[in-house]
Amino acid sequence: MHDTIPSKLPHHGLSAGRPEPLGASFDGGGVNFAVFSAEAEAVDLCLFSPDGKRELARIPLRERDGDIWHVYVSGLLPGTVYGWRVRGPHRPEEGLRFNHNKLLLDPYARKIAGRLRWSDALLGYRPGTQRSDLGQDTRDSAFAMPKAVVCDTGSFAWGDDRPPRHRRSLSVHYEAHVKGLTAAHPAIDRRRRGTFLGLATQPVLDHLDRIGVTTIQLMPVQAHLSERFLVEKGLTNYWGYQTIGFFAPDPRLLCDGEIWEFQTMVRRFHSAGIEVILDVVYNHTAEGNQLGPTLCFRGLDNRAYYRLAEDPRYYIDDTGCGNTLNTRHPAVLQMVMDSLRYWVEVMHVDGFRFDLATVLARGPDGFDTHGGFLGALRQDPVLRRVKLVAEPWDLGPGGYQLGAWPHPFMELNDRYRDDVRQFWKGDRGTTSGLARRLLGSAELFDHSGRSAASSVNFLASHDGFTLEDVVSFTVKRNWANGEENRDGHEPNHSDGLGVEGPTSNPAILAARARRKRNMLATLFLSQGTPMLLAGDEIGNSQEGNNNAYAQDNAIAWVNWDRPDEELARFVSWIARMRRDHPVLRQKLFLHAQSRQRDGIADVFWRKADGSSPSVEDWHDPEFRTLCLELRAASTTPVYSMSDDVLFAVINAGDDVQVSLPQPPEGRRWRQILDTSRATQATAFLAAPAQAVHVSGDSVAVFDASL
């Protein structure tokens, strides 16, 4: 089938094309376009000038296979700028919000050019009228819209690129914002700061290698928007949790607007032995609620893409962002799966961290570990081999699902954060909680064959105080966000140790430094997967802001001007300690059970005097010195069981004499960590040492060496 092309495109011809793949696909002779809409009455492909300012052609799609509309345009090349217009019924009270006057972004766009210009023309209705969103606005929105760009995604020269595929038990995660980590880095070329190419420069790679990072977890890099209310305040959505393009890198993170920049970043990380995990937001989109703009999904097929309320004029909002993506619909689920595979197969990423992941796993009867999205993901031959991390909660019914996710998911463990902060802050009655976190939160994760690495342990993340601010502020200071300090996470379980905020008092600075070392040592001593927040290893502060989502400035950027090199060296030391000792990174859980190999339990809990804590001790608010002796888990196969033995003292009390257990025959205890000192070194204890002095508010670790 052939149509007549508008005279402005005299050298191009039309034919039916194919219903797959979705999006725009260049084949050397032209471009195939395909888009989903089940309830549309007509679909037009709109071609624009290279600058996106002039609409050159409007091509009706005459071919439809099921719910896929498609056309092939010969002669088109990569770089072609395009968008969609869709006709259909406009009955918002029924959930139908078609409006042919609104240019729509392709959900499968691999590249996006131009920026959104906030205007009432982006709305499907005319605001301020009596009918509100039930009315229909006829203004053309193309002038205000970013556009999709045809690109050739398969030409990047990957060479011998191979994913590092670190075992989860060997992994150290590092959560970072592409711009935030690099925008103020003095060793990065100014033009590349804040971009993918800047992130993959040697100074960053060397730093991550130095502190033992195996896996960098990037905050959202898919194309996203800033909400109108933020823009009108002169702010931006810096974090990026307002996705509008699930296949396209955000243009603001590119130097020259080319996707090869992202691919180059991944290749360089892989060459350095570092995996790349993306924080992805498939729970909602940037279109907001019924009063939001018509940018893409709403105008293509509102009732398919979104979960609607009992009154279909409104949206179910399990995310707090105005809408919830409807992954129960086959086409929407396919889009999410296609997007994930694209980032693995074409962009070579190594895994994903799913924002508000419970949304994705909520079926008609609630959280479902077997069907829907989770079922599709776990059987997919591409995706089941990459790392998968869930943020195991959302705002919907039954939304908190920590520990309930199936293998091979890892989960962000917010109980770890809170229990460790409370223990070192000095809250009473927190020692038993700390003990559970030290053993990988087995009460939550030890089921269904899950690994002890399933718990992603963290002290701080992007959402909350940095580690420096945990020991520097008692209350949050989010005034710069323009919400009168009402926003942000509570409680923070933080403490300024006598002064609120920055200080020059040497005693307070020393106490803060020691507490940071204590918390970091606890993190690296715990079973599970440790995660660092970018900048925590150099003492980065956000000036007490615990919700810096709108701060694309020095508040949220990592400050490299005066890095705490002493702290960075300490992190390097404890990362190496973890790497050198298999008992700190076990796949199997420890339950104080006797080992078949020698009849010795895999973990012993002790008090400072060497006795075992009683039930009363565990509930005693004054029980502040906890000792544990670690060996390979009792269920470890004999053929793979290591001889590694560690003895650790977690002391949040006063100075104390600690009785040492008897070391294995032929060995003696060697101290490998003492957080009361900033500088670390190893030292054999005088044989036959029976007790050792441990300073108050410190962590001491000993290994049994030959």
C-alpha positions as CSV (number, residue, x, y, z in Angstrom):
1,M,0.0,0.0,0.0
2,H,1.3,3.5,-1.0
3,D,0.1,6.9,0.1
4,T,0.9,10.3,-1.2
5,I,3.6,12.1,0.7
6,P,3.2,15.9,1.2
7,S,5.1,17.9,-1.3
8,K,7.7,19.0,1.3
9,L,9.0,15.3,1.2
10,P,9.1,14.5,-2.5
11,H,11.7,11.8,-2.3
12,H,10.1,9.5,0.2
13,G,7.6,6.7,-0.3
14,L,5.1,5.0,2.0
15,S,4.3,1.4,2.5
16,A,2.5,-0.7,5.1
17,G,5.5,-1.5,7.2
18,R,5.5,-3.9,10.1
19,P,3.8,-4.0,13.5
20,E,7.1,-4.7,15.2
21,P,9.3,-3.7,16.6
22,L,7.5,-0.8,18.3
23,G,8.9,2.7,17.9
24,A,11.1,3.9,15.0
25,S,13.4,1.4,13.4
26,F,16.0,2.3,10.7
27,D,16.9,-0.5,8.3
28,G,19.2,1.3,5.9
29,G,16.5,2.1,3.4
30,G,14.1,3.9,5.5
31,V,12.3,3.9,8.9
32,N,9.5,1.6,10.1
33,F,7.2,3.3,12.6
34,A,4.8,1.4,15.0
35,V,2.8,2.5,17.9
36,F,0.2,0.9,20.3
37,S,-3.3,2.3,20.8
38,A,-6.3,0.0,21.4
39,E,-9.0,2.7,21.5
40,A,-7.7,5.3,18.9
41,E,-9.8,6.0,15.9
42,A,-6.9,7.4,13.8
43,V,-3.1,7.9,14.3
44,D,-0.9,10.4,12.4
45,L,2.9,10.4,12.2
46,C,4.3,13.9,12.4
47,L,7.7,14.7,10.9
48,F,9.5,17.8,11.9
49,S,12.5,19.9,10.8
50,P,15.8,19.0,12.4
51,D,15.4,21.7,15.0
52,G,11.9,20.4,15.9
53,K,10.3,23.8,15.2
54,R,8.4,23.1,12.0
55,E,6.0,20.3,11.2
56,L,7.0,19.1,7.7
57,A,4.5,16.3,7.2
58,R,1.6,14.6,8.8
59,I,1.2,11.0,7.6
60,P,-2.0,9.0,8.5
61,L,-1.3,5.4,9.5
62,R,-3.6,3.3,7.4
63,E,-2.3,-0.1,8.6
64,R,-3.4,-1.7,11.8
65,D,-2.5,-5.1,13.2
66,G,-4.6,-5.7,16.3
67,D,-3.8,-2.7,18.4
68,I,-0.6,-1.7,16.7
69,W,-0.6,1.0,14.0
70,H,2.3,1.1,11.6
71,V,3.8,2.6,8.5
72,Y,7.1,2.5,6.6
73,V,8.7,5.6,5.2
74,S,11.5,5.0,2.7
75,G,14.4,7.4,2.5
76,L,14.3,8.6,6.0
77,L,17.5,8.6,8.0
78,P,18.6,8.6,11.6
79,G,18.2,12.1,12.9
80,T,14.6,12.4,11.7
81,V,12.5,14.2,14.3
82,Y,9.0,13.0,14.8
83,G,6.0,12.7,17.1
84,W,2.4,11.3,17.1
85,R,-1.1,12.7,17.0
86,V,-4.0,10.4,17.9
87,R,-7.7,10.9,17.3
88,G,-10.3,9.2,19.4
89,P,-13.2,9.9,21.8
90,H,-12.7,12.6,24.4
91,R,-14.8,11.5,27.3
92,P,-12.7,12.0,30.5
93,E,-15.6,10.9,32.7
94,E,-15.1,7.5,31.0
95,G,-11.3,7.6,31.1
96,L,-10.9,8.5,27.4
97,R,-8.7,11.5,26.9
98,F,-7.8,11.6,23.2
99,N,-6.9,15.0,21.8
100,H,-5.5,15.2,18.3
101,N,-4.3,18.8,18.9
102,K,-1.6,17.5,21.3
103,L,1.7,16.2,19.9
104,L,2.7,13.0,21.7
105,L,6.1,11.6,22.4
106,D,6.8,8.1,21.2
107,P,6.9,5.8,24.3
108,Y,9.6,3.8,22.5
109,A,11.7,6.8,21.5
110,R,15.4,5.9,21.8
111,K,16.5,9.5,21.7
112,I,14.7,12.7,22.7
113,A,15.6,16.2,21.5
114,G,14.4,19.6,22.7
115,R,13.1,20.5,26.1
116,L,9.6,20.8,27.5
117,R,8.4,24.4,27.6
118,W,5.6,24.5,30.3
119,S,2.5,26.0,28.8
120,D,-1.2,25.6,29.2
121,A,-1.2,24.3,25.6
122,L,0.2,21.0,27.0
123,L,-3.0,20.4,28.9
124,G,-5.8,18.4,27.2
125,Y,-8.3,20.9,28.7
126,R,-8.5,24.6,29.2
127,P,-7.7,25.4,32.9
128,G,-9.8,27.8,34.8
129,T,-13.1,26.8,33.1
130,Q,-16.1,25.5,34.9
131,R,-15.7,22.0,33.4
132,S,-12.0,21.8,34.3
133,D,-10.4,18.6,32.9
134,L,-13.7,17.5,31.4
135,G,-13.4,20.1,28.7
136,Q,-11.1,19.9,25.6
137,D,-8.4,22.3,24.6
138,T,-7.8,22.8,20.9
139,R,-4.4,24.5,21.0
140,D,-1.5,22.8,19.2
141,S,1.1,21.8,21.8
142,A,3.9,20.9,19.3
143,F,5.9,24.1,20.0
144,A,6.2,23.2,23.7
145,M,7.0,19.5,23.3
146,P,10.3,17.7,23.1
147,K,10.4,15.3,20.2
148,A,11.5,11.8,19.4
149,V,14.5,11.3,17.1
150,V,15.2,8.3,14.9
151,C,18.5,6.8,15.7
152,D,20.7,3.8,14.8
153,T,21.3,2.0,18.1
154,G,23.2,-1.0,16.8
155,S,26.3,0.7,15.4
156,F,28.3,1.2,18.6
157,A,31.6,-0.6,18.6
158,W,31.5,-2.6,21.9
159,G,34.7,-4.5,21.1
160,D,35.4,-7.1,23.7
161,D,33.1,-5.6,26.3
162,R,32.0,-8.1,28.9
163,P,29.7,-7.6,31.9
164,P,31.8,-8.1,35.1
165,R,29.0,-10.2,36.7
166,H,30.3,-10.0,40.2
167,R,28.7,-12.5,42.5
168,R,26.2,-10.8,44.8
169,S,28.1,-11.9,47.9
170,L,31.2,-10.1,46.6
171,S,29.4,-6.9,45.6
172,V,29.7,-3.4,47.1
173,H,27.1,-1.0,45.7
174,Y,27.5,2.7,45.4
175,E,24.4,4.9,44.8
176,A,25.3,8.0,42.7
177,H,23.7,10.7,40.7
178,V,25.4,11.2,37.3
179,K,25.5,15.0,37.6
180,G,25.8,15.1,41.4
181,L,29.0,13.0,41.5
182,T,30.8,14.9,38.8
183,A,29.4,18.5,38.6
184,A,31.9,19.9,41.1
185,H,34.8,17.4,40.5
186,P,37.9,19.5,39.8
187,A,39.7,16.8,37.9
188,I,37.0,16.4,35.3
189,D,36.9,18.6,32.2
190,R,34.3,21.3,32.7
191,R,32.4,20.5,29.6
192,R,32.0,16.9,30.7
193,R,31.0,17.5,34.3
194,G,27.5,16.4,35.0
195,T,27.4,13.9,32.1
196,F,27.8,10.3,31.3
197,L,31.2,11.0,29.8
198,G,32.3,12.9,32.8
199,L,31.2,10.0,35.1
200,A,33.4,7.5,33.3
201,T,36.6,9.5,33.5
202,Q,39.7,8.1,35.2
203,P,39.5,10.1,38.4
204,V,36.1,8.7,39.1
205,L,37.0,5.2,38.2
206,D,40.2,5.3,40.3
207,H,38.3,6.6,43.3
208,L,35.6,3.9,43.1
209,D,38.3,1.2,42.7
210,R,40.1,2.6,45.7
211,I,37.1,2.3,48.0
212,G,36.2,-1.2,46.8
213,V,33.1,-0.5,44.7
214,T,32.0,-3.3,42.4
215,T,28.7,-1.9,41.3
216,I,27.6,1.7,40.7
217,Q,23.9,2.3,41.0
218,L,22.8,5.3,39.0
219,M,19.8,7.4,40.0
220,P,17.3,7.8,37.1
221,V,19.0,8.4,33.8
222,Q,16.0,7.7,31.6
223,A,14.4,10.9,30.1
224,H,12.5,12.8,32.7
225,L,10.8,16.1,33.3
226,S,10.6,18.7,36.0
227,E,7.2,19.4,37.4
228,R,5.6,22.8,36.6
229,F,5.4,23.9,40.2
230,L,9.1,23.4,40.5
231,V,10.0,25.2,37.3
232,E,7.8,28.2,38.4
233,K,9.9,28.3,41.6
234,G,13.1,28.3,39.7
235,L,13.8,24.7,40.7
236,T,14.2,21.4,38.8
237,N,13.5,17.8,39.5
238,Y,17.1,17.0,40.1
239,W,16.7,13.4,41.2
240,G,14.8,12.4,38.0
241,Y,11.9,10.3,39.4
242,Q,9.5,11.8,36.8
243,T,10.1,9.6,33.7
244,I,8.6,10.4,30.3
245,G,10.9,8.3,28.1
246,F,11.7,4.7,29.2
247,F,14.1,4.0,26.4
248,A,16.0,7.3,26.1
249,P,18.9,8.6,28.1
250,D,18.1,12.0,29.6
251,P,19.4,14.7,27.2
252,R,20.7,16.8,30.1
253,L,23.2,14.1,30.9
254,L,24.7,14.0,27.4
255,C,27.4,16.3,26.1
256,D,26.5,16.2,22.4
257,G,23.0,14.6,22.6
258,E,24.2,11.2,21.3
259,I,23.4,7.9,22.9
260,W,26.9,6.5,22.2
261,E,27.9,8.7,25.2
262,F,26.0,6.4,27.6
263,Q,27.3,3.3,25.9
264,T,30.9,4.7,26.2
265,M,30.3,5.2,29.9
266,V,29.2,1.6,30.4
267,R,32.1,0.2,28.4
268,R,34.6,2.2,30.5
269,F,33.0,1.0,33.7
270,H,33.2,-2.6,32.5
271,S,36.8,-2.1,31.6
272,A,37.4,-1.1,35.2
273,G,35.6,-4.1,36.5
274,I,32.6,-2.1,37.7
275,E,29.0,-3.1,37.0
276,V,26.3,-0.5,36.1
277,I,22.8,-0.7,37.7
278,L,20.1,1.7,36.7
279,D,17.5,3.1,39.1
280,V,14.3,2.8,37.0
281,V,10.8,4.2,37.5
282,Y,8.2,2.0,36.0
283,N,5.6,2.8,38.7
284,H,4.3,6.1,37.3
285,T,5.0,8.7,34.6
286,A,5.5,12.4,34.5
287,E,2.0,13.1,33.3
288,G,0.6,13.4,36.8
289,N,-3.1,13.2,37.7
290,Q,-6.2,14.2,35.8
291,L,-5.0,17.8,35.9
292,G,-1.6,17.0,34.4
293,P,-0.4,17.5,30.9
294,T,-1.0,15.3,27.8
295,L,2.5,14.4,26.7
296,C,2.5,10.7,25.7
297,F,0.7,7.8,27.4
298,R,-2.5,9.8,28.3
299,G,-3.1,10.8,24.7
300,L,-2.2,7.4,23.2
301,D,-4.5,5.3,25.3
302,N,-5.2,6.5,28.8
303,R,-7.3,3.5,29.8
304,A,-4.6,1.1,28.8
305,Y,-1.5,2.9,30.2
306,Y,-2.9,3.9,33.6
307,R,-4.7,2.3,36.5
308,L,-7.9,4.3,36.8
309,A,-10.1,4.6,39.9
310,E,-13.7,3.4,40.2
311,D,-14.6,6.7,38.8
312,P,-12.4,6.5,35.7
313,R,-12.0,10.3,35.5
314,Y,-9.4,9.9,38.2
315,Y,-6.2,7.9,38.6
316,I,-5.2,5.3,41.3
317,D,-2.2,6.9,43.0
318,D,-0.1,4.3,44.8
319,T,3.0,6.3,44.1
320,G,2.3,9.8,45.5
321,C,3.0,11.2,42.0
322,G,-0.5,11.4,40.7
323,N,-0.8,8.2,38.7
324,T,0.1,4.5,38.6
325,L,1.3,2.8,35.4
326,N,-0.9,-0.1,34.5
327,T,1.5,-3.0,34.2
328,R,-1.4,-5.4,34.3
329,H,-2.2,-4.5,30.7
330,P,-0.3,-6.7,28.2
331,A,0.9,-3.8,26.1
332,V,2.1,-1.8,29.1
333,L,3.8,-4.9,30.5
334,Q,5.4,-5.4,27.1
335,M,6.7,-1.9,27.0
336,V,8.3,-2.3,30.4
337,M,9.9,-5.6,29.5
338,D,11.1,-4.2,26.1
339,S,12.6,-1.2,27.8
340,L,14.5,-3.4,30.3
341,R,15.8,-5.7,27.6
342,Y,16.8,-2.7,25.5
343,W,19.0,-1.3,28.4
344,V,20.6,-4.7,28.8
345,E,21.1,-5.8,25.2
346,V,21.8,-2.4,23.5
347,M,23.2,-0.4,26.3
348,H,24.9,-3.3,28.2
349,V,23.8,-2.4,31.7
350,D,24.1,-5.0,34.4
351,G,20.9,-4.7,36.4
352,F,18.1,-2.5,37.8
353,R,16.9,-1.0,41.0
354,F,13.1,-0.7,40.8
355,D,11.7,2.4,42.4
356,L,8.5,1.8,44.5
357,A,8.6,-1.8,43.2
358,T,5.5,-3.0,45.0
359,V,3.5,-1.2,42.4
360,L,4.9,-3.5,39.8
361,A,4.0,-6.6,41.7
362,R,0.5,-5.7,42.8
363,G,-2.1,-7.9,41.2
364,P,-5.9,-7.8,41.5
365,D,-5.6,-9.6,44.8
366,G,-2.6,-7.7,46.2
367,F,1.1,-8.4,46.2
368,D,1.8,-11.3,43.9
369,T,5.3,-12.9,43.7
370,H,4.3,-15.3,40.9
371,G,2.3,-13.5,38.3
372,G,2.3,-10.4,36.2
373,F,5.4,-8.4,36.1
374,L,7.5,-10.6,38.5
375,G,6.5,-13.7,36.6
376,A,7.4,-12.2,33.2
377,L,10.7,-10.9,34.6
378,R,11.8,-14.1,36.2
379,Q,11.3,-16.2,33.1
380,D,12.8,-13.7,30.6
381,P,16.0,-15.3,29.2
382,V,17.7,-11.8,29.1
383,L,16.6,-10.3,32.3
384,R,16.8,-13.2,34.7
385,R,20.6,-13.1,34.5
386,V,21.0,-9.5,35.5
387,K,21.0,-8.0,39.0
388,L,17.6,-7.0,40.3
389,V,17.1,-4.8,43.3
390,A,13.7,-3.8,44.7
391,E,12.7,-0.8,46.7
392,P,10.1,-3.0,48.5
393,W,7.4,-0.6,49.3
394,D,4.9,1.9,47.9
395,L,2.0,4.0,49.2
396,G,-0.7,1.6,48.1
397,P,-2.6,-1.0,50.2
398,G,-0.2,-3.7,51.6
399,G,2.6,-1.6,50.2
400,Y,5.4,-2.5,52.6
401,Q,6.8,-5.8,51.4
402,L,10.4,-5.9,52.9
403,G,11.6,-9.5,52.8
404,A,8.8,-10.8,50.7
405,W,10.4,-10.7,47.3
406,P,11.4,-13.9,45.4
407,H,14.8,-15.0,44.4
408,P,16.9,-13.5,42.7
409,F,15.7,-10.1,43.9
410,M,17.8,-8.1,46.3
411,E,16.0,-5.6,48.5
412,L,16.8,-2.2,50.0
413,N,16.6,-2.8,53.8
414,D,15.4,0.4,55.5
415,R,15.3,-1.5,58.8
416,Y,19.0,-1.9,58.6
417,R,19.5,1.9,58.2
418,D,17.2,2.7,61.1
419,D,18.5,0.0,63.5
420,V,22.2,0.8,63.0
421,R,21.5,4.6,63.3
422,Q,19.6,4.1,66.5
423,F,22.2,1.8,68.1
424,W,25.1,4.2,67.5
425,K,22.9,7.2,68.4
426,G,22.6,5.6,71.8
427,D,18.9,4.8,71.8
428,R,18.0,2.3,74.5
429,G,17.0,-1.3,73.8
430,T,18.5,-1.4,70.3
431,T,21.2,-4.1,70.7
432,S,19.0,-7.0,69.7
433,G,17.9,-5.2,66.6
434,L,21.5,-4.6,65.7
435,A,22.3,-8.3,66.1
436,R,19.6,-9.2,63.6
437,R,21.0,-6.7,61.1
438,L,24.5,-8.0,61.5
439,L,23.4,-11.5,60.4
440,G,21.7,-10.3,57.2
441,S,18.2,-9.8,58.6
442,A,17.6,-13.6,58.4
443,E,14.2,-13.3,60.0
444,L,13.1,-11.4,56.9
445,F,15.1,-12.9,54.1
446,D,15.9,-16.5,55.0
447,H,13.2,-18.3,53.0
448,S,12.6,-19.8,49.6
449,G,16.3,-20.4,49.0
450,R,17.2,-16.8,49.1
451,S,20.8,-15.6,49.6
452,A,22.1,-13.7,52.6
453,A,23.2,-11.1,50.0
454,S,19.5,-10.4,49.3
455,S,19.5,-7.7,52.0
456,V,21.0,-4.5,50.6
457,N,22.3,-2.8,53.7
458,F,22.7,1.0,53.8
459,L,23.3,3.7,56.3
460,A,22.2,6.5,53.9
461,S,20.7,6.9,50.5
462,H,19.7,9.7,48.2
463,D,16.3,9.9,50.1
464,G,17.4,11.2,53.5
465,F,20.4,12.5,55.3
466,T,23.9,11.9,54.1
467,L,26.1,10.0,56.6
468,E,27.8,13.3,57.5
469,D,24.5,14.9,58.2
470,V,23.4,11.9,60.3
471,V,26.1,12.9,62.8
472,S,25.8,16.6,62.3
473,F,22.0,17.5,62.5
474,T,19.2,16.5,64.8
475,V,16.5,17.9,62.6
476,K,16.2,18.4,58.8
477,R,16.7,21.7,57.1
478,N,14.8,21.6,53.8
479,W,13.9,25.2,53.5
480,A,15.5,25.6,50.1
481,N,12.8,23.2,48.7
482,G,10.2,25.9,49.1
483,E,7.8,23.7,51.1
484,E,8.4,25.4,54.5
485,N,10.4,22.4,55.7
486,R,7.3,20.1,55.7
487,D,8.8,17.7,53.2
488,G,11.4,14.9,53.8
489,H,11.8,11.7,55.7
490,E,11.0,11.5,59.4
491,P,12.4,10.3,61.8
492,N,16.1,10.5,60.8
493,H,17.6,8.9,64.0
494,S,20.3,11.5,63.8
495,D,22.3,13.5,66.3
496,G,24.7,16.5,66.0
497,L,26.7,15.3,69.1
498,G,26.3,18.5,70.9
499,V,26.2,21.1,68.1
500,E,23.7,21.5,65.4
501,G,25.4,21.7,62.0
502,P,28.9,22.7,61.1
503,T,31.4,23.3,63.9
504,S,35.1,23.9,64.4
505,N,35.1,22.3,67.9
506,P,37.8,19.6,67.6
507,A,36.2,17.3,70.3
508,I,32.9,17.3,68.4
509,L,34.6,16.8,65.1
510,A,36.5,13.8,66.5
511,A,33.3,12.3,68.0
512,R,31.5,12.7,64.6
513,A,34.4,11.1,62.8
514,R,34.5,8.2,65.2
515,R,30.7,7.6,64.9
516,K,31.0,7.6,61.1
517,R,33.7,5.0,61.3
518,N,31.6,2.9,63.7
519,M,28.6,2.9,61.4
520,L,30.7,2.2,58.3
521,A,32.5,-0.6,60.1
522,T,29.2,-2.1,61.1
523,L,28.0,-1.9,57.5
524,F,31.0,-3.8,56.2
525,L,30.9,-6.4,59.0
526,S,27.2,-7.2,58.3
527,Q,26.0,-10.2,56.2
528,G,24.2,-8.9,53.1
529,T,25.2,-6.5,50.4
530,P,26.7,-3.1,51.6
531,M,25.6,0.0,49.7
532,L,27.3,3.4,50.1
533,L,25.8,6.7,49.2
534,A,28.1,8.7,46.9
535,G,30.1,11.2,48.9
536,D,29.6,9.5,52.3
537,E,33.2,8.2,52.0
538,I,34.6,11.7,51.9
539,G,32.3,13.4,54.4
540,N,29.9,15.1,52.0
541,S,27.1,17.1,53.5
542,Q,23.8,18.5,52.1
543,E,23.6,21.2,54.8
544,G,20.9,19.2,56.6
545,N,18.6,18.8,53.6
546,N,17.2,15.3,53.7
547,N,15.1,15.6,50.5
548,A,17.3,17.4,48.0
549,Y,15.2,16.2,45.0
550,A,14.8,19.8,43.7
551,Q,18.4,21.0,44.4
552,D,20.4,20.9,41.2
553,N,23.1,22.9,42.9
554,A,25.9,22.7,45.5
555,I,23.5,21.4,48.1
556,A,23.0,18.1,46.4
557,W,26.3,17.8,44.4
558,V,29.1,16.0,46.0
559,N,31.6,18.5,47.3
560,W,35.2,17.5,46.2
561,D,36.8,20.8,47.4
562,R,37.8,19.4,50.9
563,P,37.3,15.7,50.8
564,D,37.9,13.8,54.0
565,E,40.8,11.7,52.8
566,E,41.2,10.1,56.2
567,L,37.7,8.7,56.0
568,A,38.2,7.6,52.4
569,R,41.3,5.6,53.5
570,F,39.2,4.1,56.3
571,V,36.5,3.0,53.8
572,S,39.2,1.5,51.6
573,W,40.5,-0.5,54.6
574,I,37.2,-1.9,55.6
575,A,36.3,-2.8,52.0
576,R,39.5,-4.7,51.8
577,M,38.8,-6.4,55.1
578,R,35.5,-7.6,53.8
579,R,37.0,-8.7,50.5
580,D,39.7,-10.7,52.4
581,H,37.4,-12.5,54.8
582,P,34.9,-14.9,53.3
583,V,32.9,-15.1,56.6
584,L,31.8,-11.4,56.0
585,R,30.2,-12.1,52.6
586,Q,28.5,-15.4,52.9
587,K,25.7,-16.7,50.7
588,L,24.1,-18.8,53.4
589,F,22.6,-17.5,56.6
590,L,24.1,-18.0,60.1
591,H,21.8,-19.3,62.8
592,A,24.2,-20.4,65.6
593,Q,23.9,-24.0,64.4
594,S,26.7,-26.6,64.8
595,R,28.7,-27.3,61.7
596,Q,28.9,-30.9,60.4
597,R,32.6,-30.4,59.8
598,D,33.7,-29.8,63.3
599,G,30.7,-29.5,65.5
600,I,31.4,-25.8,66.2
601,A,28.6,-23.3,65.8
602,D,28.8,-20.8,62.9
603,V,28.2,-17.8,65.2
604,F,28.6,-17.2,68.9
605,W,27.2,-14.2,70.7
606,R,29.1,-13.1,73.8
607,K,29.2,-10.4,76.4
608,A,32.5,-8.6,77.2
609,D,33.2,-11.2,80.0
610,G,32.9,-14.0,77.5
611,S,29.6,-15.4,78.7
612,S,26.6,-15.9,76.4
613,P,23.9,-13.2,76.7
614,S,20.7,-14.4,78.4
615,V,17.2,-13.5,77.3
616,E,17.2,-10.8,79.9
617,D,20.5,-9.4,78.5
618,W,19.0,-9.0,75.0
619,H,16.2,-6.9,76.5
620,D,18.5,-5.0,78.8
621,P,18.7,-1.3,77.6
622,E,22.1,-1.1,79.2
623,F,23.5,-4.0,77.1
624,R,25.8,-1.9,74.9
625,T,28.8,-4.2,74.3
626,L,28.1,-7.0,71.8
627,C,30.7,-9.6,70.8
628,L,30.4,-12.2,68.1
629,E,32.6,-14.9,66.7
630,L,32.0,-15.7,63.1
631,R,32.7,-18.9,61.0
632,A,31.4,-20.3,57.8
633,A,27.6,-21.0,57.9
634,S,26.7,-24.5,59.2
635,T,24.9,-25.4,56.0
636,T,28.0,-24.6,53.8
637,P,29.1,-27.7,51.9
638,V,32.2,-29.2,53.5
639,Y,34.1,-29.0,50.2
640,S,33.7,-25.2,50.1
641,M,33.8,-24.3,53.7
642,S,36.6,-21.8,54.6
643,D,38.8,-21.8,57.7
644,D,38.2,-18.1,58.2
645,V,37.3,-17.1,61.8
646,L,36.6,-13.5,63.0
647,F,35.9,-12.1,66.4
648,A,34.2,-8.6,66.5
649,V,33.4,-6.3,69.3
650,I,30.6,-3.7,68.8
651,N,31.0,-1.4,71.7
652,A,28.6,1.5,72.2
653,G,29.4,1.6,75.9
654,D,32.4,2.7,77.9
655,D,35.9,1.4,77.7
656,V,35.9,-2.3,78.6
657,Q,38.2,-5.4,78.9
658,V,36.9,-8.0,76.5
659,S,37.6,-11.7,77.1
660,L,38.9,-13.3,73.9
661,P,37.6,-16.8,72.9
662,Q,40.1,-19.6,72.4
663,P,41.5,-19.2,68.8
664,P,41.5,-22.3,66.6
665,E,44.5,-24.6,67.2
666,G,47.7,-23.3,65.9
667,R,46.5,-19.8,65.5
668,R,46.5,-16.6,67.4
669,W,44.4,-13.4,67.3
670,R,45.4,-10.5,65.2
671,Q,43.7,-7.2,65.4
672,I,42.6,-5.9,62.0
673,L,40.3,-3.0,62.9
674,D,40.0,-0.4,65.6
675,T,37.7,2.5,64.9
676,S,38.9,4.4,67.9
677,R,41.9,5.2,65.6
678,A,41.5,7.0,62.3
679,T,44.5,5.2,60.9
680,Q,44.3,1.4,60.7
681,A,47.0,-1.3,60.9
682,T,47.2,-5.0,61.7
683,A,48.8,-6.2,64.9
684,F,49.2,-9.7,66.4
685,L,48.2,-9.9,70.1
686,A,50.7,-11.1,72.6
687,A,50.3,-14.8,73.0
688,P,48.6,-16.2,74.9
689,A,46.3,-13.1,75.0
690,Q,43.2,-13.8,77.1
691,A,41.7,-10.3,77.2
692,V,42.0,-7.1,75.3
693,H,41.1,-3.5,76.0
694,V,38.4,-2.0,73.7
695,S,37.7,1.7,73.8
696,G,34.3,3.0,74.3
697,D,32.2,3.9,71.3
698,S,34.3,1.8,68.9
699,V,34.4,-1.4,66.8
700,A,37.3,-3.8,67.1
701,V,37.8,-6.8,64.9
702,F,40.3,-9.7,65.2
703,D,41.0,-12.5,62.8
704,A,42.5,-15.9,63.7
705,S,45.7,-16.1,61.7
706,L,48.3,-18.8,61.4
